[in-house]
């Protein structure tokens, strides 16, 4: 199992988790290549679009782990498994390897593919994609992800918001899964092109959307929701590998 190959777009850190339930937490990112979605506003196209698959390196668990150990200096911290959609990959052996050495694992996925190894995660962030993405949510598959995860991981909803339709989608999802904490994130309307490592970002526009979202949540008395920015975008813009 340790020889299973995982398509890796990039490994970087330590940095901070920039969004969602673990925002601000020191993290190493293992970004996998490949996705079953094509969101209209995707900000990681270099890990999604198959035109860039020649940049994805097939790596064994041992090879990935050597890089994690180099970056972390052998001191355990949280490893974020991201993409693309990391659920495409066989990540169970990597999680087992890290747990044996005291590391924790968080994964974010849209909830379109359920895997047995979800039950081995420490944190599972399910981020269904709203109407502005151009994708349709398969709620049966989403429910399968929850069943596969079981009781071990800490689970949260995270939904990107661009407009009123997205907001209503988030309200409906939060009602459907009222037992899960919900995090709302204003969308980045200036995502980087796949071949740009440090594209310009409209911070003023993102902050304006953040204010709109905060006011909307407050006016609707939706006090269960947490509104958070993409902290890494505020700090570094669209730069890759931070």
Wavefront OBJ file of the C-alpha trace (Angstrom):
o trace
v 0.000 0.000 0.000
v 2.902 2.372 0.706
v 3.816 2.188 -3.010
v 0.456 3.582 -4.165
v 1.004 6.602 -6.391
v -0.718 9.882 -5.636
v -0.882 12.672 -8.234
v 0.585 15.716 -6.500
v 0.350 19.252 -7.820
v 2.390 20.838 -5.035
v 3.528 20.408 -1.441
v 4.280 23.545 0.549
v 4.490 25.022 4.008
v 4.604 25.425 6.837
v 2.163 28.265 6.370
v -1.266 28.956 7.855
v -4.602 27.505 6.874
v -6.239 30.450 5.189
v -9.922 29.582 5.434
v -12.688 27.689 7.163
v -12.758 25.900 10.473
v -8.943 25.780 10.886
v -8.185 29.341 9.772
v -4.867 30.592 11.117
v -3.582 27.132 12.093
v 0.014 26.260 11.082
v -0.295 23.778 8.218
v 1.550 21.932 5.488
v -0.419 21.545 2.269
v -0.381 18.479 0.055
v -2.283 19.611 -3.024
v -3.332 16.766 -5.280
v -3.996 17.017 -9.003
v -7.337 16.300 -10.630
v -10.962 17.213 -10.048
v -14.381 15.972 -11.104
v -15.731 19.555 -11.062
v -15.015 22.621 -13.208
v -16.191 25.557 -11.117
v -16.493 28.843 -12.997
v -14.476 30.717 -10.349
v -11.931 28.009 -9.455
v -8.810 29.546 -7.881
v -6.612 26.426 -8.207
v -6.925 25.609 -11.900
v -3.320 24.426 -11.979
v -4.486 21.487 -9.837
v -7.775 20.960 -11.682
v -7.423 21.431 -15.422
v -6.126 18.324 -17.189
v -4.077 20.584 -19.483
v -1.689 20.861 -16.532
v -1.506 17.163 -15.684
v 2.087 17.028 -16.918
v 2.923 19.216 -13.904
v 1.354 16.724 -11.474
v 3.954 14.377 -10.097
v 2.989 10.749 -9.322
v 4.467 10.255 -5.861
v 4.573 7.342 -3.457
v 3.571 7.750 0.167
v 7.250 7.512 1.106
v 8.195 10.295 -1.302
v 5.431 12.571 -0.058
v 6.324 11.834 3.519
v 9.981 12.671 3.006
v 8.974 16.113 1.745
v 6.533 16.640 4.639
v 9.263 15.729 7.115
v 11.703 18.093 5.415
v 9.255 20.992 5.507
v 8.074 20.354 9.063
v 11.481 19.542 10.486
v 9.941 16.371 11.867
v 7.669 18.296 14.250
v 4.024 17.156 13.946
v 1.396 19.622 12.777
v -1.743 19.576 10.633
v -1.489 18.453 7.017
v -4.172 19.809 4.706
v -5.107 17.476 1.849
v -6.454 19.690 -0.915
v -6.848 19.873 -4.663
v -8.542 19.781 -7.062
v -10.669 17.218 -5.364
v -8.385 15.144 -3.127
v -11.112 12.507 -2.764
v -10.089 11.253 -6.216
v -6.793 9.995 -4.773
v -5.985 6.975 -2.599
v -4.955 8.881 0.530
v -5.618 6.316 3.259
v -2.004 5.031 3.406
v -0.654 8.583 3.638
v -3.005 9.375 6.525
v -1.981 6.183 8.329
v 1.701 7.042 7.862
v 1.234 10.530 9.284
v -0.898 9.440 12.220
v 1.785 6.953 13.214
v 4.148 9.907 13.628
v 1.737 12.241 15.411
v 0.520 14.383 12.495
v -3.118 15.403 11.980
v -4.987 15.466 8.671
v -7.657 17.821 7.379
v -9.344 17.451 4.005
v -11.681 19.693 2.048
v -13.896 18.306 -0.699
v -17.133 19.259 -2.438
v -18.719 16.019 -1.272
v -19.105 14.414 -4.682
v -17.022 11.275 -3.991
v -17.256 9.253 -0.777
v -14.231 7.278 0.403
v -13.808 4.840 3.274
v -10.643 6.592 4.429
v -12.689 9.713 5.296
v -13.228 7.926 8.623
v -9.494 8.214 9.359
v -9.375 12.011 8.998
v -9.163 14.403 11.918
v -11.082 17.178 10.151
v -13.387 16.907 7.136
v -14.613 20.119 5.511
v -17.481 19.550 3.094
v -17.790 22.463 0.683
v -20.735 21.986 -1.689
v -20.545 24.339 -4.641
v -23.268 27.007 -4.994
v -25.080 28.066 -8.183
v -22.417 30.607 -9.208
v -19.972 27.718 -9.687
v -22.008 26.348 -12.576
v -22.027 22.919 -10.929
v -24.984 20.927 -9.570
v -24.833 19.330 -6.128
v -25.522 15.609 -5.809
v -26.932 15.503 -2.282
v -27.079 11.705 -2.262
v -23.307 11.587 -2.836
v -22.877 14.278 -0.184
v -24.820 12.137 2.287
v -22.584 9.185 1.399
v -19.556 11.269 2.374
v -21.063 11.900 5.789
v -21.819 8.214 6.251
v -18.296 7.220 5.261
v -16.771 9.740 7.647
v -18.671 8.392 10.624
v -17.958 9.762 14.081
v -14.182 10.274 14.133
v -13.537 13.459 12.125
v -14.624 16.913 13.114
v -16.953 17.859 10.240
v -17.978 21.291 9.022
v -19.783 22.910 6.099
v -17.998 25.650 4.160
v -19.797 27.479 1.382
v -18.442 30.162 -0.931
v -20.814 33.086 -1.489
v -20.814 35.404 -4.497
v -24.428 36.578 -4.685
v -27.974 36.220 -3.353
v -28.552 32.880 -5.077
v -25.445 31.464 -3.418
v -26.613 32.826 -0.084
v -30.000 31.135 -0.378
v -28.253 27.902 -1.382
v -26.134 28.158 1.767
v -29.222 28.734 3.935
v -30.863 25.630 2.485
v -27.716 23.519 2.941
v -27.319 24.686 6.526
v -30.942 23.787 7.243
v -30.501 20.373 5.639
v -27.403 19.690 7.774
v -28.312 21.663 10.873
v -26.097 19.437 13.049
v -22.976 20.748 11.280
v -21.283 24.098 11.901
v -21.404 26.324 8.825
v -18.725 28.689 7.556
v -19.472 31.258 4.859
v -16.703 32.649 2.690
v -17.001 35.600 0.289
v -15.809 34.518 -3.139
v -12.662 35.724 -4.873
v -13.949 37.189 -8.142
v -10.388 37.626 -9.446
v -9.046 34.046 -9.295
v -5.603 33.495 -10.817
v -5.205 31.914 -14.261
v -3.774 28.414 -14.080
v -0.395 29.499 -15.420
v -0.036 32.533 -13.124
v 1.721 32.094 -9.795
v 1.108 35.615 -8.458
v -1.866 37.154 -10.258
v -3.421 40.430 -9.199
v -6.376 40.273 -6.822
v -9.146 42.802 -6.189
v -8.894 43.045 -2.401
v -11.242 46.035 -2.248
v -13.904 44.067 -4.100
v -13.460 41.053 -1.818
v -13.711 43.226 1.303
v -16.861 44.848 -0.096
v -18.404 41.409 -0.594
v -17.338 40.465 2.938
v -19.162 43.493 4.353
v -22.248 42.652 2.311
v -22.222 39.084 3.605
v -21.707 40.099 7.246
v -24.593 42.558 7.033
v -26.856 40.014 5.324
v -26.193 37.345 7.955
v -26.837 39.858 10.738
v -30.009 41.258 9.187
v -31.373 37.733 8.723
v -30.507 36.836 12.343
v -28.550 33.850 11.035
v -26.469 33.693 14.171
v -25.330 30.099 13.718
v -23.230 30.970 10.657
v -19.624 32.133 10.811
v -18.406 34.533 8.128
v -14.687 34.286 7.408
v -12.398 35.629 4.677
v -9.694 33.810 2.780
v -6.927 35.005 5.065
v -4.145 33.935 2.714
v -5.653 36.059 -0.074
v -5.694 39.108 2.197
v -2.051 38.526 3.168
v -0.518 37.275 -0.099
v -3.100 37.937 -2.796
v -3.260 35.171 -5.409
v 0.308 33.992 -4.892
v 0.709 30.227 -5.158
v 2.463 28.061 -2.558
v 1.681 30.095 0.575
l 1 2 3 4 5 6 7 8 9 10 11 12 13 14 15 16 17 18 19 20 21 22 23 24 25 26 27 28 29 30 31 32 33 34 35 36 37 38 39 40 41 42 43 44 45 46 47 48 49 50 51 52 53 54 55 56 57 58 59 60 61 62 63 64 65 66 67 68 69 70 71 72 73 74 75 76 77 78 79 80 81 82 83 84 85 86 87 88 89 90 91 92 93 94 95 96 97 98 99 100 101 102 103 104 105 106 107 108 109 110 111 112 113 114 115 116 117 118 119 120 121 122 123 124 125 126 127 128 129 130 131 132 133 134 135 136 137 138 139 140 141 142 143 144 145 146 147 148 149 150 151 152 153 154 155 156 157 158 159 160 161 162 163 164 165 166 167 168 169 170 171 172 173 174 175 176 177 178 179 180 181 182 183 184 185 186 187 188 189 190 191 192 193 194 195 196 197 198 199 200 201 202 203 204 205 206 207 208 209 210 211 212 213 214 215 216 217 218 219 220 221 222 223 224 225 226 227 228 229 230 231 232 233 234 235 236 237 238 239 240 241 242
